[in-house]
Amino acid sequence: TEVKSGRTDPFVKGVLSVDPKAKDLGCLDASKGADAAKQIALDLVTQHPEVNLIYSEASNLTVGTMAGLTQAGRGKMKDGKPLTEIVASVDFDEVEMKSVYDPNSSLKLSMGLPPIETARGRIDLIMDIKNGKTAKTTQPAKEFFYKAYNISFWTMPRADAVKWLNAQFGTNVK
């Protein structure tokens, strides 16, 4: 799916490019939501206590992932330094913002998907299809990806993340 090929696979590829010996435990199915993600995270760190990097495919699942880690006594940092693991997510919303910029939470990165730019890209794609510039269907299917932002505790000041979040989602985060 586009989520796996556009999010998870590139993340794994990036990790392995830095540490070719890193063990990929696979993409675990949390499609049933936050409760499933919580149980998966709990089982994962119980069966593999050596896990030190977790990738969550979407903000709604990250809530469960972090709850599972907390229940297992994990998900901790001290002043932005990992005590247990680093968690990376996708979407970046108000809920993730609180954890990403909490120096004691292990959620420290999120691929911010901008709804405004994504919507514009999709409208452009629809018009390209209408105008014959892009085929309606292709075999194999062609995926289209739009800009994403690296929201990071370590590299993006909180004020910049607040500005981005408010502009993209119409929120009033302070």
C-alpha positions as CSV (number, residue, x, y, z in Angstrom):
1,T,0.0,0.0,0.0
2,E,1.0,3.6,-0.3
3,V,1.4,3.9,3.4
4,K,4.0,1.1,3.5
5,S,5.7,2.0,0.3
6,G,5.7,5.7,1.0
7,R,6.3,5.8,4.7
8,T,7.5,2.6,6.2
9,D,9.8,1.2,3.5
10,P,11.8,4.5,3.1
11,F,12.2,4.7,6.9
12,V,13.6,1.2,7.1
13,K,15.8,1.9,4.1
14,G,17.1,5.0,5.8
15,V,17.8,3.2,9.1
16,L,19.6,0.4,7.2
17,S,21.7,2.9,5.3
18,V,23.1,4.2,8.6
19,D,23.3,0.8,10.4
20,P,23.2,-2.1,7.9
21,K,23.2,-4.6,10.9
22,A,20.0,-3.1,12.3
23,K,17.3,-5.8,12.7
24,D,14.0,-5.0,11.0
25,L,11.3,-6.7,12.9
26,G,8.8,-6.0,10.1
27,C,5.7,-3.9,9.6
28,L,3.2,-5.1,12.3
29,D,-0.5,-4.7,11.5
30,A,-2.1,-2.1,13.7
31,S,-4.9,-1.4,11.2
32,K,-7.5,-2.0,14.0
33,G,-6.4,1.3,15.6
34,A,-4.8,2.7,18.7
35,D,-5.8,-0.3,21.0
36,A,-4.1,-2.7,18.6
37,A,-1.0,-0.5,18.4
38,K,-0.8,-0.4,22.2
39,Q,-0.9,-4.2,22.4
40,I,1.6,-4.5,19.6
41,A,4.1,-2.1,21.3
42,L,3.6,-3.9,24.6
43,D,4.2,-7.3,23.0
44,L,7.1,-6.0,21.0
45,V,9.2,-4.6,23.8
46,T,8.3,-7.6,26.0
47,Q,9.5,-10.1,23.4
48,H,12.4,-7.9,22.1
49,P,13.6,-5.7,25.0
50,E,16.6,-4.7,22.9
51,V,14.3,-2.6,20.6
52,N,15.6,0.9,20.6
53,L,13.9,2.5,17.5
54,I,10.2,2.3,16.7
55,Y,8.4,3.7,13.7
56,S,4.6,4.3,13.9
57,E,2.9,4.8,10.6
58,A,0.3,7.4,11.7
59,S,-0.6,9.7,14.5
60,N,-3.7,7.8,15.5
61,L,-1.6,4.7,16.0
62,T,1.2,6.5,17.8
63,V,-1.2,7.3,20.7
64,G,-1.5,3.5,21.2
65,T,2.2,2.9,20.6
66,M,3.1,5.4,23.3
67,A,0.5,4.0,25.7
68,G,1.9,0.5,25.3
69,L,5.5,1.7,25.9
70,T,4.4,3.6,29.0
71,Q,2.6,0.5,30.3
72,A,5.9,-1.4,29.8
73,G,7.8,1.2,31.7
74,R,9.4,2.6,28.5
75,G,8.9,5.5,26.2
76,K,11.3,7.6,28.3
77,M,13.9,10.2,27.7
78,K,15.7,12.5,30.0
79,D,16.2,16.0,28.7
80,G,16.0,14.7,25.1
81,K,18.4,11.8,25.6
82,P,17.0,8.3,25.1
83,L,16.7,6.1,28.1
84,T,14.7,3.4,26.3
85,E,14.0,4.0,22.6
86,I,13.3,6.7,20.1
87,V,9.9,6.7,18.5
88,A,9.2,8.3,15.1
89,S,5.8,8.9,13.6
90,V,3.9,10.3,10.7
91,D,1.2,13.1,10.4
92,F,2.2,15.5,13.2
93,D,-0.9,16.8,15.0
94,E,-1.6,18.5,18.3
95,V,-1.3,15.3,20.2
96,E,2.0,14.4,18.7
97,M,3.3,18.0,19.3
98,K,2.9,17.6,23.0
99,S,5.0,14.4,23.1
100,V,7.6,15.4,20.4
101,Y,8.5,18.6,22.4
102,D,8.3,16.9,25.8
103,P,12.0,16.3,26.7
104,N,11.0,13.2,28.7
105,S,9.0,11.4,26.0
106,S,10.6,9.1,23.5
107,L,8.5,10.3,20.6
108,K,10.9,12.7,19.1
109,L,10.3,12.8,15.3
110,S,7.3,13.0,13.1
111,M,7.0,13.3,9.3
112,G,4.6,16.3,9.1
113,L,2.2,15.8,6.3
114,P,0.8,19.2,5.2
115,P,-2.9,19.0,4.3
116,I,-2.9,22.3,2.4
117,E,0.1,21.3,0.1
118,T,-1.2,17.8,-0.2
119,A,-4.7,19.0,-1.2
120,R,-3.1,21.3,-3.8
121,G,-1.1,18.4,-5.2
122,R,-4.1,16.2,-5.4
123,I,-6.1,18.9,-7.2
124,D,-3.3,19.4,-9.6
125,L,-3.2,15.6,-10.2
126,I,-7.0,15.5,-10.9
127,M,-6.5,18.4,-13.4
128,D,-3.6,16.6,-15.0
129,I,-5.8,13.5,-15.4
130,K,-8.7,15.6,-16.8
131,N,-6.3,17.3,-19.3
132,G,-4.7,14.1,-20.4
133,K,-1.3,14.8,-18.9
134,T,-1.5,11.9,-16.6
135,A,-3.1,8.5,-17.2
136,K,-6.2,7.6,-15.1
137,T,-4.7,4.2,-14.3
138,T,-1.4,2.5,-14.9
139,Q,-0.1,-1.0,-14.5
140,P,1.7,-1.2,-12.2
141,A,0.1,1.5,-10.3
142,K,2.0,4.8,-10.1
143,E,2.1,6.4,-6.7
144,F,2.3,10.2,-6.2
145,F,3.9,11.7,-3.1
146,Y,3.8,15.2,-1.9
147,K,6.0,17.3,0.3
148,A,6.6,16.2,3.9
149,Y,8.3,18.1,6.8
150,N,10.7,16.7,9.3
151,I,9.4,17.7,12.6
152,S,12.1,17.0,15.1
153,F,12.7,17.8,18.8
154,W,16.4,18.1,17.9
155,T,16.3,20.1,14.7
156,M,13.1,22.1,14.5
157,P,12.5,24.7,17.2
158,R,9.1,24.3,19.0
159,A,8.1,27.8,17.8
160,D,8.6,26.7,14.2
161,A,6.5,23.5,14.7
162,V,3.7,25.6,16.3
163,K,3.7,28.0,13.4
164,W,3.6,25.0,10.9
165,L,0.9,23.2,12.8
166,N,-1.3,26.3,13.1
167,A,-0.9,27.2,9.4
168,Q,-1.6,23.7,8.1
169,F,-4.4,22.7,10.5
170,G,-6.0,26.0,11.5
171,T,-5.2,25.3,15.1
172,N,-4.4,27.9,17.8
173,V,-1.5,26.1,19.5
174,K,0.6,28.4,21.7
